[in-house]
Amino acid sequence: MKAKRVYPDGTFFWKGTQIFISKCLGGEFIGMEPTDDRYWDVHFATFPLARFDSHKLVLQPMPTSGE
């Protein structure tokens, strides 16, 4: 898992690109867990937040079980 700092404006950086996640997470760290070479599951503590597409640089809702 890779730790990323969320800045006060609610963004984190991915390979030099600023990605907005939430102002509520400003000042916190999020965990990014790779699922394959493209997608990363984003967590705050043990709570799953979103899935990050590292090719399109977008956050998506977490898939539900069975997807």
mmCIF file as Biopython writes it, N, C-alpha, C and O atoms, coordinates in Angstrom:
data_model
#
loop_
_atom_site.group_PDB
_atom_site.id
_atom_site.type_symbol
_atom_site.label_atom_id
_atom_site.label_alt_id
_atom_site.label_comp_id
_atom_site.label_asym_id
_atom_site.label_entity_id
_atom_site.label_seq_id
_atom_site.pdbx_PDB_ins_code
_atom_site.Cartn_x
_atom_site.Cartn_y
_atom_site.Cartn_z
_atom_site.occupancy
_atom_site.B_iso_or_equiv
_atom_site.auth_seq_id
_atom_site.auth_asym_id
_atom_site.pdbx_PDB_model_num
ATOM 1   N N  . MET A ? 1  ? 0.855   -1.169 0.000   1.0 0.0 1  A 1 
ATOM 2   C CA . MET A ? 1  ? 0.000   0.000  0.000   1.0 0.0 1  A 1 
ATOM 3   C C  . MET A ? 1  ? 0.902   1.234  0.000   1.0 0.0 1  A 1 
ATOM 4   O O  . MET A ? 1  ? 1.933   1.278  0.671   1.0 0.0 1  A 1 
ATOM 5   N N  . LYS A ? 2  ? 0.485   2.220  -0.765  1.0 0.0 2  A 1 
ATOM 6   C CA . LYS A ? 2  ? 1.225   3.468  -0.881  1.0 0.0 2  A 1 
ATOM 7   C C  . LYS A ? 2  ? 0.449   4.556  -0.148  1.0 0.0 2  A 1 
ATOM 8   O O  . LYS A ? 2  ? -0.754  4.709  -0.359  1.0 0.0 2  A 1 
ATOM 9   N N  . ALA A ? 3  ? 1.135   5.316  0.717   1.0 0.0 3  A 1 
ATOM 10  C CA . ALA A ? 3  ? 0.498   6.418  1.436   1.0 0.0 3  A 1 
ATOM 11  C C  . ALA A ? 3  ? 0.634   7.701  0.622   1.0 0.0 3  A 1 
ATOM 12  O O  . ALA A ? 3  ? 1.696   7.994  0.075   1.0 0.0 3  A 1 
ATOM 13  N N  . LYS A ? 4  ? -0.451  8.456  0.552   1.0 0.0 4  A 1 
ATOM 14  C CA . LYS A ? 4  ? -0.461  9.744  -0.150  1.0 0.0 4  A 1 
ATOM 15  C C  . LYS A ? 4  ? -1.040  10.793 0.783   1.0 0.0 4  A 1 
ATOM 16  O O  . LYS A ? 4  ? -2.047  10.558 1.450   1.0 0.0 4  A 1 
ATOM 17  N N  . ARG A ? 5  ? -0.393  11.957 0.825   1.0 0.0 5  A 1 
ATOM 18  C CA . ARG A ? 5  ? -0.882  13.065 1.644   1.0 0.0 5  A 1 
ATOM 19  C C  . ARG A ? 5  ? -1.962  13.805 0.871   1.0 0.0 5  A 1 
ATOM 20  O O  . ARG A ? 5  ? -1.812  14.082 -0.319  1.0 0.0 5  A 1 
ATOM 21  N N  . VAL A ? 6  ? -3.055  14.124 1.561   1.0 0.0 6  A 1 
ATOM 22  C CA . VAL A ? 6  ? -4.102  14.958 0.973   1.0 0.0 6  A 1 
ATOM 23  C C  . VAL A ? 6  ? -3.847  16.386 1.455   1.0 0.0 6  A 1 
ATOM 24  O O  . VAL A ? 6  ? -3.765  16.635 2.658   1.0 0.0 6  A 1 
ATOM 25  N N  . TYR A ? 7  ? -3.724  17.303 0.530   1.0 0.0 7  A 1 
ATOM 26  C CA . TYR A ? 7  ? -3.434  18.696 0.844   1.0 0.0 7  A 1 
ATOM 27  C C  . TYR A ? 7  ? -4.695  19.409 1.327   1.0 0.0 7  A 1 
ATOM 28  O O  . TYR A ? 7  ? -5.802  18.921 1.097   1.0 0.0 7  A 1 
ATOM 29  N N  . PRO A ? 8  ? -4.544  20.566 1.998   1.0 0.0 8  A 1 
ATOM 30  C CA . PRO A ? 8  ? -5.711  21.267 2.553   1.0 0.0 8  A 1 
ATOM 31  C C  . PRO A ? 8  ? -6.818  21.572 1.535   1.0 0.0 8  A 1 
ATOM 32  O O  . PRO A ? 8  ? -7.982  21.709 1.911   1.0 0.0 8  A 1 
ATOM 33  N N  . ASP A ? 9  ? -6.464  21.678 0.255   1.0 0.0 9  A 1 
ATOM 34  C CA . ASP A ? 9  ? -7.487  21.939 -0.768  1.0 0.0 9  A 1 
ATOM 35  C C  . ASP A ? 9  ? -8.193  20.670 -1.230  1.0 0.0 9  A 1 
ATOM 36  O O  . ASP A ? 9  ? -9.023  20.725 -2.137  1.0 0.0 9  A 1 
ATOM 37  N N  . GLY A ? 10 ? -7.874  19.516 -0.615  1.0 0.0 10 A 1 
ATOM 38  C CA . GLY A ? 10 ? -8.552  18.257 -0.931  1.0 0.0 10 A 1 
ATOM 39  C C  . GLY A ? 10 ? -7.943  17.473 -2.071  1.0 0.0 10 A 1 
ATOM 40  O O  . GLY A ? 10 ? -8.581  16.570 -2.613  1.0 0.0 10 A 1 
ATOM 41  N N  . THR A ? 11 ? -6.712  17.805 -2.447  1.0 0.0 11 A 1 
ATOM 42  C CA . THR A ? 11 ? -6.069  17.123 -3.567  1.0 0.0 11 A 1 
ATOM 43  C C  . THR A ? 11 ? -4.870  16.303 -3.110  1.0 0.0 11 A 1 
ATOM 44  O O  . THR A ? 11 ? -4.295  16.538 -2.047  1.0 0.0 11 A 1 
ATOM 45  N N  . PHE A ? 12 ? -4.513  15.333 -3.948  1.0 0.0 12 A 1 
ATOM 46  C CA . PHE A ? 12 ? -3.250  14.606 -3.787  1.0 0.0 12 A 1 
ATOM 47  C C  . PHE A ? 12 ? -2.581  14.591 -5.154  1.0 0.0 12 A 1 
ATOM 48  O O  . PHE A ? 12 ? -3.214  14.875 -6.171  1.0 0.0 12 A 1 
ATOM 49  N N  . PHE A ? 13 ? -1.318  14.264 -5.167  1.0 0.0 13 A 1 
ATOM 50  C CA . PHE A ? 13 ? -0.587  14.244 -6.428  1.0 0.0 13 A 1 
ATOM 51  C C  . PHE A ? 13 ? -0.293  12.817 -6.855  1.0 0.0 13 A 1 
ATOM 52  O O  . PHE A ? 13 ? 0.096   11.974 -6.048  1.0 0.0 13 A 1 
ATOM 53  N N  . TRP A ? 14 ? -0.487  12.567 -8.137  1.0 0.0 14 A 1 
ATOM 54  C CA . TRP A ? 14 ? -0.173  11.277 -8.743  1.0 0.0 14 A 1 
ATOM 55  C C  . TRP A ? 14 ? 0.723   11.536 -9.946  1.0 0.0 14 A 1 
ATOM 56  O O  . TRP A ? 14 ? 0.275   12.061 -10.966 1.0 0.0 14 A 1 
ATOM 57  N N  . LYS A ? 15 ? 1.998   11.162 -9.816  1.0 0.0 15 A 1 
ATOM 58  C CA . LYS A ? 15 ? 2.976   11.340 -10.893 1.0 0.0 15 A 1 
ATOM 59  C C  . LYS A ? 15 ? 2.931   12.758 -11.463 1.0 0.0 15 A 1 
ATOM 60  O O  . LYS A ? 15 ? 2.927   12.948 -12.679 1.0 0.0 15 A 1 
ATOM 61  N N  . GLY A ? 16 ? 2.896   13.748 -10.570 1.0 0.0 16 A 1 
ATOM 62  C CA . GLY A ? 16 ? 2.926   15.145 -10.968 1.0 0.0 16 A 1 
ATOM 63  C C  . GLY A ? 16 ? 1.594   15.764 -11.322 1.0 0.0 16 A 1 
ATOM 64  O O  . GLY A ? 16 ? 1.532   16.958 -11.615 1.0 0.0 16 A 1 
ATOM 65  N N  . THR A ? 17 ? 0.518   14.982 -11.303 1.0 0.0 17 A 1 
ATOM 66  C CA . THR A ? 17 ? -0.816  15.496 -11.621 1.0 0.0 17 A 1 
ATOM 67  C C  . THR A ? 17 ? -1.620  15.625 -10.341 1.0 0.0 17 A 1 
ATOM 68  O O  . THR A ? 17 ? -1.642  14.714 -9.514  1.0 0.0 17 A 1 
ATOM 69  N N  . GLN A ? 18 ? -2.281  16.765 -10.183 1.0 0.0 18 A 1 
ATOM 70  C CA . GLN A ? 18 ? -3.099  17.032 -9.010  1.0 0.0 18 A 1 
ATOM 71  C C  . GLN A ? 18 ? -4.487  16.420 -9.204  1.0 0.0 18 A 1 
ATOM 72  O O  . GLN A ? 18 ? -5.161  16.690 -10.197 1.0 0.0 18 A 1 
ATOM 73  N N  . ILE A ? 19 ? -4.907  15.586 -8.236  1.0 0.0 19 A 1 
ATOM 74  C CA . ILE A ? 19 ? -6.185  14.879 -8.293  1.0 0.0 19 A 1 
ATOM 75  C C  . ILE A ? 19 ? -7.029  15.308 -7.090  1.0 0.0 19 A 1 
ATOM 76  O O  . ILE A ? 19 ? -6.563  15.239 -5.953  1.0 0.0 19 A 1 
ATOM 77  N N  . PHE A ? 20 ? -8.268  15.750 -7.332  1.0 0.0 20 A 1 
ATOM 78  C CA . PHE A ? 20 ? -9.155  16.127 -6.229  1.0 0.0 20 A 1 
ATOM 79  C C  . PHE A ? 20 ? -9.853  14.889 -5.679  1.0 0.0 20 A 1 
ATOM 80  O O  . PHE A ? 20 ? -10.390 14.069 -6.423  1.0 0.0 20 A 1 
ATOM 81  N N  . ILE A ? 21 ? -9.829  14.779 -4.334  1.0 0.0 21 A 1 
ATOM 82  C CA . ILE A ? 21 ? -10.570 13.685 -3.692  1.0 0.0 21 A 1 
ATOM 83  C C  . ILE A ? 21 ? -11.644 14.233 -2.755  1.0 0.0 21 A 1 
ATOM 84  O O  . ILE A ? 21 ? -12.808 13.855 -2.887  1.0 0.0 21 A 1 
ATOM 85  N N  . SER A ? 22 ? -11.290 15.118 -1.808  1.0 0.0 22 A 1 
ATOM 86  C CA . SER A ? 22 ? -12.274 15.710 -0.900  1.0 0.0 22 A 1 
ATOM 87  C C  . SER A ? 22 ? -11.585 16.694 0.038   1.0 0.0 22 A 1 
ATOM 88  O O  . SER A ? 22 ? -10.518 16.406 0.580   1.0 0.0 22 A 1 
ATOM 89  N N  . LYS A ? 23 ? -12.203 17.855 0.224   1.0 0.0 23 A 1 
ATOM 90  C CA . LYS A ? 23 ? -11.663 18.819 1.186   1.0 0.0 23 A 1 
ATOM 91  C C  . LYS A ? 23 ? -11.732 18.263 2.609   1.0 0.0 23 A 1 
ATOM 92  O O  . LYS A ? 23 ? -10.936 18.650 3.464   1.0 0.0 23 A 1 
ATOM 93  N N  . CYS A ? 24 ? -12.661 17.374 2.860   1.0 0.0 24 A 1 
ATOM 94  C CA . CYS A ? 24 ? -12.803 16.780 4.196   1.0 0.0 24 A 1 
ATOM 95  C C  . CYS A ? 24 ? -11.562 15.992 4.604   1.0 0.0 24 A 1 
ATOM 96  O O  . CYS A ? 24 ? -11.311 15.806 5.795   1.0 0.0 24 A 1 
ATOM 97  N N  . LEU A ? 25 ? -10.790 15.532 3.634   1.0 0.0 25 A 1 
ATOM 98  C CA . LEU A ? 25 ? -9.595  14.739 3.919   1.0 0.0 25 A 1 
ATOM 99  C C  . LEU A ? 25 ? -8.331  15.597 3.973   1.0 0.0 25 A 1 
ATOM 100 O O  . LEU A ? 25 ? -7.233  15.067 4.143   1.0 0.0 25 A 1 
ATOM 101 N N  . GLY A ? 26 ? -8.473  16.908 3.829   1.0 0.0 26 A 1 
ATOM 102 C CA . GLY A ? 26 ? -7.321  17.794 3.847   1.0 0.0 26 A 1 
ATOM 103 C C  . GLY A ? 26 ? -6.487  17.600 5.106   1.0 0.0 26 A 1 
ATOM 104 O O  . GLY A ? 26 ? -7.016  17.603 6.217   1.0 0.0 26 A 1 
ATOM 105 N N  . GLY A ? 27 ? -5.181  17.432 4.925   1.0 0.0 27 A 1 
ATOM 106 C CA . GLY A ? 27 ? -4.265  17.229 6.043   1.0 0.0 27 A 1 
ATOM 107 C C  . GLY A ? 27 ? -4.110  15.778 6.469   1.0 0.0 27 A 1 
ATOM 108 O O  . GLY A ? 27 ? -3.274  15.471 7.318   1.0 0.0 27 A 1 
ATOM 109 N N  . GLU A ? 28 ? -4.894  14.891 5.899   1.0 0.0 28 A 1 
ATOM 110 C CA . GLU A ? 28 ? -4.839  13.465 6.247   1.0 0.0 28 A 1 
ATOM 111 C C  . GLU A ? 28 ? -4.025  12.700 5.200   1.0 0.0 28 A 1 
ATOM 112 O O  . GLU A ? 28 ? -3.625  13.247 4.172   1.0 0.0 28 A 1 
ATOM 113 N N  . PHE A ? 29 ? -3.797  11.431 5.494   1.0 0.0 29 A 1 
ATOM 114 C CA . PHE A ? 29 ? -3.165  10.534 4.536   1.0 0.0 29 A 1 
ATOM 115 C C  . PHE A ? 29 ? -4.190  9.515  4.076   1.0 0.0 29 A 1 
ATOM 116 O O  . PHE A ? 29 ? -5.030  9.063  4.854   1.0 0.0 29 A 1 
ATOM 117 N N  . ILE A ? 30 ? -4.110  9.160  2.803   1.0 0.0 30 A 1 
ATOM 118 C CA . ILE A ? 30 ? -4.929  8.082  2.260   1.0 0.0 30 A 1 
ATOM 119 C C  . ILE A ? 30 ? -3.997  6.952  1.864   1.0 0.0 30 A 1 
ATOM 120 O O  . ILE A ? 30 ? -2.823  7.177  1.573   1.0 0.0 30 A 1 
ATOM 121 N N  . GLY A ? 31 ? -4.517  5.753  1.855   1.0 0.0 31 A 1 
ATOM 122 C CA . GLY A ? 31 ? -3.758  4.587  1.419   1.0 0.0 31 A 1 
ATOM 123 C C  . GLY A ? 31 ? -4.231  4.171  0.040   1.0 0.0 31 A 1 
ATOM 124 O O  . GLY A ? 31 ? -5.429  4.132  -0.236  1.0 0.0 31 A 1 
ATOM 125 N N  . MET A ? 32 ? -3.272  3.862  -0.820  1.0 0.0 32 A 1 
ATOM 126 C CA . MET A ? 32 ? -3.607  3.431  -2.181  1.0 0.0 32 A 1 
ATOM 127 C C  . MET A ? 32 ? -3.031  2.033  -2.385  1.0 0.0 32 A 1 
ATOM 128 O O  . MET A ? 32 ? -1.820  1.816  -2.347  1.0 0.0 32 A 1 
ATOM 129 N N  . GLU A ? 33 ? -3.952  1.098  -2.602  1.0 0.0 33 A 1 
ATOM 130 C CA . GLU A ? 33 ? -3.588  -0.314 -2.742  1.0 0.0 33 A 1 
ATOM 131 C C  . GLU A ? 33 ? -3.798  -0.757 -4.190  1.0 0.0 33 A 1 
ATOM 132 O O  . GLU A ? 33 ? -4.914  -0.677 -4.704  1.0 0.0 33 A 1 
ATOM 133 N N  . PRO A ? 34 ? -2.737  -1.224 -4.853  1.0 0.0 34 A 1 
ATOM 134 C CA . PRO A ? 34 ? -2.910  -1.637 -6.246  1.0 0.0 34 A 1 
ATOM 135 C C  . PRO A ? 34 ? -3.758  -2.896 -6.363  1.0 0.0 34 A 1 
ATOM 136 O O  . PRO A ? 34 ? -3.618  -3.840 -5.586  1.0 0.0 34 A 1 
ATOM 137 N N  . THR A ? 35 ? -4.649  -2.881 -7.364  1.0 0.0 35 A 1 
ATOM 138 C CA . THR A ? 35 ? -5.426  -4.087 -7.646  1.0 0.0 35 A 1 
ATOM 139 C C  . THR A ? 35 ? -4.911  -4.761 -8.915  1.0 0.0 35 A 1 
ATOM 140 O O  . THR A ? 35 ? -5.035  -5.975 -9.077  1.0 0.0 35 A 1 
ATOM 141 N N  . ASP A ? 36 ? -4.332  -3.962 -9.814  1.0 0.0 36 A 1 
ATOM 142 C CA . ASP A ? 36 ? -3.656  -4.452 -11.010 1.0 0.0 36 A 1 
ATOM 143 C C  . ASP A ? 36 ? -2.756  -3.322 -11.505 1.0 0.0 36 A 1 
ATOM 144 O O  . ASP A ? 36 ? -2.476  -2.395 -10.746 1.0 0.0 36 A 1 
ATOM 145 N N  . ASP A ? 37 ? -2.302  -3.372 -12.741 1.0 0.0 37 A 1 
ATOM 146 C CA . ASP A ? 37 ? -1.379  -2.341 -13.229 1.0 0.0 37 A 1 
ATOM 147 C C  . ASP A ? 37 ? -2.067  -1.023 -13.559 1.0 0.0 37 A 1 
ATOM 148 O O  . ASP A ? 37 ? -1.396  -0.052 -13.908 1.0 0.0 37 A 1 
ATOM 149 N N  . ARG A ? 38 ? -3.396  -0.970 -13.456 1.0 0.0 38 A 1 
ATOM 150 C CA . ARG A ? 38 ? -4.138  0.250  -13.779 1.0 0.0 38 A 1 
ATOM 151 C C  . ARG A ? 38 ? -4.915  0.822  -12.597 1.0 0.0 38 A 1 
ATOM 152 O O  . ARG A ? 38 ? -4.931  2.036  -12.397 1.0 0.0 38 A 1 
ATOM 153 N N  . TYR A ? 39 ? -5.557  -0.037 -11.817 1.0 0.0 39 A 1 
ATOM 154 C CA . TYR A ? 39 ? -6.470  0.413  -10.769 1.0 0.0 39 A 1 
ATOM 155 C C  . TYR A ? 39 ? -5.860  0.302  -9.379  1.0 0.0 39 A 1 
ATOM 156 O O  . TYR A ? 39 ? -5.101  -0.618 -9.078  1.0 0.0 39 A 1 
ATOM 157 N N  . TRP A ? 40 ? -6.220  1.279  -8.539  1.0 0.0 40 A 1 
ATOM 158 C CA . TRP A ? 40 ? -5.793  1.329  -7.149  1.0 0.0 40 A 1 
ATOM 159 C C  . TRP A ? 40 ? -7.037  1.545  -6.281  1.0 0.0 40 A 1 
ATOM 160 O O  . TRP A ? 40 ? -7.869  2.398  -6.592  1.0 0.0 40 A 1 
ATOM 161 N N  . ASP A ? 41 ? -7.163  0.780  -5.202  1.0 0.0 41 A 1 
ATOM 162 C CA . ASP A ? 41 ? -8.223  1.016  -4.234  1.0 0.0 41 A 1 
ATOM 163 C C  . ASP A ? 41 ? -7.730  2.062  -3.246  1.0 0.0 41 A 1 
ATOM 164 O O  . ASP A ? 41 ? -6.625  1.958  -2.714  1.0 0.0 41 A 1 
ATOM 165 N N  . VAL A ? 42 ? -8.567  3.077  -3.005  1.0 0.0 42 A 1 
ATOM 166 C CA . VAL A ? 42 ? -8.209  4.189  -2.131  1.0 0.0 42 A 1 
ATOM 167 C C  . VAL A ? 42 ? -8.918  4.007  -0.799  1.0 0.0 42 A 1 
ATOM 168 O O  . VAL A ? 42 ? -10.129 3.789  -0.759  1.0 0.0 42 A 1 
ATOM 169 N N  . HIS A ? 43 ? -8.159  4.095  0.299   1.0 0.0 43 A 1 
ATOM 170 C CA . HIS A ? 43 ? -8.689  3.880  1.646   1.0 0.0 43 A 1 
ATOM 171 C C  . HIS A ? 43 ? -8.341  5.054  2.547   1.0 0.0 43 A 1 
ATOM 172 O O  . HIS A ? 43 ? -7.308  5.700  2.375   1.0 0.0 43 A 1 
ATOM 173 N N  . PHE A ? 44 ? -9.212  5.321  3.504   1.0 0.0 44 A 1 
ATOM 174 C CA . PHE A ? 44 ? -8.891  6.190  4.634   1.0 0.0 44 A 1 
ATOM 175 C C  . PHE A ? 44 ? -8.977  5.307  5.860   1.0 0.0 44 A 1 
ATOM 176 O O  . PHE A ? 44 ? -10.054 4.821  6.208   1.0 0.0 44 A 1 
ATOM 177 N N  . ALA A ? 45 ? -7.850  5.097  6.515   1.0 0.0 45 A 1 
ATOM 178 C CA . ALA A ? 45 ? -7.737  4.109  7.587   1.0 0.0 45 A 1 
ATOM 179 C C  . ALA A ? 45 ? -8.173  2.759  7.001   1.0 0.0 45 A 1 
ATOM 180 O O  . ALA A ? 45 ? -7.567  2.298  6.034   1.0 0.0 45 A 1 
ATOM 181 N N  . THR A ? 46 ? -9.183  2.129  7.547   1.0 0.0 46 A 1 
ATOM 182 C CA . THR A ? 46 ? -9.633  0.839  7.004   1.0 0.0 46 A 1 
ATOM 183 C C  . THR A ? 46 ? -10.877 0.994  6.137   1.0 0.0 46 A 1 
ATOM 184 O O  . THR A ? 46 ? -11.435 0.003  5.666   1.0 0.0 46 A 1 
ATOM 185 N N  . PHE A ? 47 ? -11.313 2.238  5.924   1.0 0.0 47 A 1 
ATOM 186 C CA . PHE A ? 47 ? -12.541 2.492  5.186   1.0 0.0 47 A 1 
ATOM 187 C C  . PHE A ? 47 ? -12.255 2.671  3.692   1.0 0.0 47 A 1 
ATOM 188 O O  . PHE A ? 47 ? -11.503 3.574  3.327   1.0 0.0 47 A 1 
ATOM 189 N N  . PRO A ? 48 ? -12.830 1.840  2.820   1.0 0.0 48 A 1 
ATOM 190 C CA . PRO A ? 48 ? -12.624 2.013  1.372   1.0 0.0 48 A 1 
ATOM 191 C C  . PRO A ? 48 ? -13.380 3.244  0.864   1.0 0.0 48 A 1 
ATOM 192 O O  . PRO A ? 48 ? -14.559 3.424  1.170   1.0 0.0 48 A 1 
ATOM 193 N N  . LEU A ? 49 ? -12.700 4.084  0.094   1.0 0.0 49 A 1 
ATOM 194 C CA . LEU A ? 49 ? -13.294 5.316  -0.413  1.0 0.0 49 A 1 
ATOM 195 C C  . LEU A ? 49 ? -13.661 5.251  -1.886  1.0 0.0 49 A 1 
ATOM 196 O O  . LEU A ? 49 ? -14.774 5.610  -2.272  1.0 0.0 49 A 1 
ATOM 197 N N  . ALA A ? 50 ? -12.728 4.794  -2.705  1.0 0.0 50 A 1 
ATOM 198 C CA . ALA A ? 50 ? -12.925 4.870  -4.157  1.0 0.0 50 A 1 
ATOM 199 C C  . ALA A ? 50 ? -11.918 3.965  -4.846  1.0 0.0 50 A 1 
ATOM 200 O O  . ALA A ? 50 ? -11.021 3.403  -4.218  1.0 0.0 50 A 1 
ATOM 201 N N  . ARG A ? 51 ? -12.088 3.842  -6.138  1.0 0.0 51 A 1 
ATOM 202 C CA . ARG A ? 51 ? -11.104 3.163  -6.987  1.0 0.0 51 A 1 
ATOM 203 C C  . ARG A ? 51 ? -10.509 4.233  -7.906  1.0 0.0 51 A 1 
ATOM 204 O O  . ARG A ? 51 ? -11.238 5.021  -8.509  1.0 0.0 51 A 1 
ATOM 205 N N  . PHE A ? 52 ? -9.190  4.252  -8.003  1.0 0.0 52 A 1 
ATOM 206 C CA . PHE A ? 52 ? -8.481  5.232  -8.810  1.0 0.0 52 A 1 
ATOM 207 C C  . PHE A ? 52 ? -7.990  4.578  -10.094 1.0 0.0 52 A 1 
ATOM 208 O O  . PHE A ? 52 ? -7.296  3.563  -10.057 1.0 0.0 52 A 1 
ATOM 209 N N  . ASP A ? 53 ? -8.353  5.163  -11.225 1.0 0.0 53 A 1 
ATOM 210 C CA . ASP A ? 53 ? -7.891  4.702  -12.533 1.0 0.0 53 A 1 
ATOM 211 C C  . ASP A ? 53 ? -6.634  5.504  -12.868 1.0 0.0 53 A 1 
ATOM 212 O O  . ASP A ? 53 ? -6.723  6.685  -13.203 1.0 0.0 53 A 1 
ATOM 213 N N  . SER A ? 54 ? -5.481  4.874  -12.778 1.0 0.0 54 A 1 
ATOM 214 C CA . SER A ? 54 ? -4.209  5.578  -12.967 1.0 0.0 54 A 1 
ATOM 215 C C  . SER A ? 54 ? -3.911  5.879  -14.433 1.0 0.0 54 A 1 
ATOM 216 O O  . SER A ? 54 ? -2.958  6.603  -14.723 1.0 0.0 54 A 1 
ATOM 217 N N  . HIS A ? 55 ? -4.695  5.347  -15.356 1.0 0.0 55 A 1 
ATOM 218 C CA . HIS A ? 55 ? -4.520  5.683  -16.777 1.0 0.0 55 A 1 
ATOM 219 C C  . HIS A ? 55 ? -5.348  6.910  -17.143 1.0 0.0 55 A 1 
ATOM 220 O O  . HIS A ? 55 ? -4.866  7.801  -17.843 1.0 0.0 55 A 1 
ATOM 221 N N  . LYS A ? 56 ? -6.588  6.957  -16.672 1.0 0.0 56 A 1 
ATOM 222 C CA . LYS A ? 56 ? -7.471  8.105  -16.952 1.0 0.0 56 A 1 
ATOM 223 C C  . LYS A ? 56 ? -7.365  9.197  -15.888 1.0 0.0 56 A 1 
ATOM 224 O O  . LYS A ? 56 ? -7.876  10.301 -16.075 1.0 0.0 56 A 1 
ATOM 225 N N  . LEU A ? 57 ? -6.697  8.883  -14.762 1.0 0.0 57 A 1 
ATOM 226 C CA . LEU A ? 57 ? -6.518  9.814  -13.643 1.0 0.0 57 A 1 
ATOM 227 C C  . LEU A ? 57 ? -7.844  10.289 -13.065 1.0 0.0 57 A 1 
ATOM 228 O O  . LEU A ? 57 ? -8.045  11.481 -12.831 1.0 0.0 57 A 1 
ATOM 229 N N  . VAL A ? 58 ? -8.746  9.339  -12.838 1.0 0.0 58 A 1 
ATOM 230 C CA . VAL A ? 58 ? -10.049 9.654  -12.251 1.0 0.0 58 A 1 
ATOM 231 C C  . VAL A ? 58 ? -10.358 8.696  -11.105 1.0 0.0 58 A 1 
ATOM 232 O O  . VAL A ? 58 ? -9.919  7.545  -11.087 1.0 0.0 58 A 1 
ATOM 233 N N  . LEU A ? 59 ? -11.130 9.214  -10.146 1.0 0.0 59 A 1 
ATOM 234 C CA . LEU A ? 59 ? -11.642 8.390  -9.059  1.0 0.0 59 A 1 
ATOM 235 C C  . LEU A ? 59 ? -13.022 7.894  -9.440  1.0 0.0 59 A 1 
ATOM 236 O O  . LEU A ? 59 ? -13.823 8.630  -10.016 1.0 0.0 59 A 1 
ATOM 237 N N  . GLN A ? 60 ? -13.294 6.638  -9.113  1.0 0.0 60 A 1 
ATOM 238 C CA . GLN A ? 60 ? -14.569 6.003  -9.421  1.0 0.0 60 A 1 
ATOM 239 C C  . GLN A ? 60 ? -15.127 5.400  -8.139  1.0 0.0 60 A 1 
ATOM 240 O O  . GLN A ? 60 ? -14.367 5.128  -7.210  1.0 0.0 60 A 1 
ATOM 241 N N  . PRO A ? 61 ? -16.431 5.186  -8.068  1.0 0.0 61 A 1 
ATOM 242 C CA . PRO A ? 61 ? -16.990 4.492  -6.896  1.0 0.0 61 A 1 
ATOM 243 C C  . PRO A ? 61 ? -16.359 3.104  -6.764  1.0 0.0 61 A 1 
ATOM 244 O O  . PRO A ? 61 ? -15.987 2.475  -7.755  1.0 0.0 61 A 1 
ATOM 245 N N  . MET A ? 62 ? -16.249 2.653  -5.533  1.0 0.0 62 A 1 
ATOM 246 C CA . MET A ? 62 ? -15.746 1.300  -5.291  1.0 0.0 62 A 1 
ATOM 247 C C  . MET A ? 62 ? -16.743 0.304  -5.875  1.0 0.0 62 A 1 
ATOM 248 O O  . MET A ? 62 ? -17.951 0.458  -5.693  1.0 0.0 62 A 1 
ATOM 249 N N  . PRO A ? 63 ? -16.252 -0.709 -6.570  1.0 0.0 63 A 1 
ATOM 250 C CA . PRO A ? 63 ? -17.173 -1.730 -7.070  1.0 0.0 63 A 1 
ATOM 251 C C  . PRO A ? 63 ? -17.764 -2.516 -5.900  1.0 0.0 63 A 1 
ATOM 252 O O  . PRO A ? 63 ? -17.109 -2.732 -4.881  1.0 0.0 63 A 1 
ATOM 253 N N  . THR A ? 64 ? -18.993 -2.928 -6.070  1.0 0.0 64 A 1 
ATOM 254 C CA . THR A ? 64 ? -19.613 -3.755 -5.031  1.0 0.0 64 A 1 
ATOM 255 C C  . THR A ? 64 ? -19.153 -5.187 -5.206  1.0 0.0 64 A 1 
ATOM 256 O O  . THR A ? 64 ? -18.635 -5.551 -6.262  1.0 0.0 64 A 1 
ATOM 257 N N  . SER A ? 65 ? -19.334 -5.990 -4.199  1.0 0.0 65 A 1 
ATOM 258 C CA . SER A ? 65 ? -18.936 -7.392 -4.325  1.0 0.0 65 A 1 
ATOM 259 C C  . SER A ? 65 ? -19.740 -8.044 -5.435  1.0 0.0 65 A 1 
ATOM 260 O O  . SER A ? 65 ? -20.934 -7.792 -5.597  1.0 0.0 65 A 1 
ATOM 261 N N  . GLY A ? 66 ? -19.067 -8.877 -6.184  1.0 0.0 66 A 1 
ATOM 262 C CA . GLY A ? 66 ? -19.715 -9.541 -7.310  1.0 0.0 66 A 1 
ATOM 263 C C  . GLY A ? 66 ? -19.425 -8.878 -8.647  1.0 0.0 66 A 1 
ATOM 264 O O  . GLY A ? 66 ? -19.812 -9.395 -9.695  1.0 0.0 66 A 1 
ATOM 265 N N  . GLU A ? 67 ? -18.733 -7.711 -8.617  1.0 0.0 67 A 1 
ATOM 266 C CA . GLU A ? 67 ? -18.383 -7.058 -9.891  1.0 0.0 67 A 1 
ATOM 267 C C  . GLU A ? 67 ? -16.985 -7.445 -10.301 1.0 0.0 67 A 1 
ATOM 268 O O  . GLU A ? 67 ? -16.503 -7.002 -11.344 1.0 0.0 67 A 1 
#
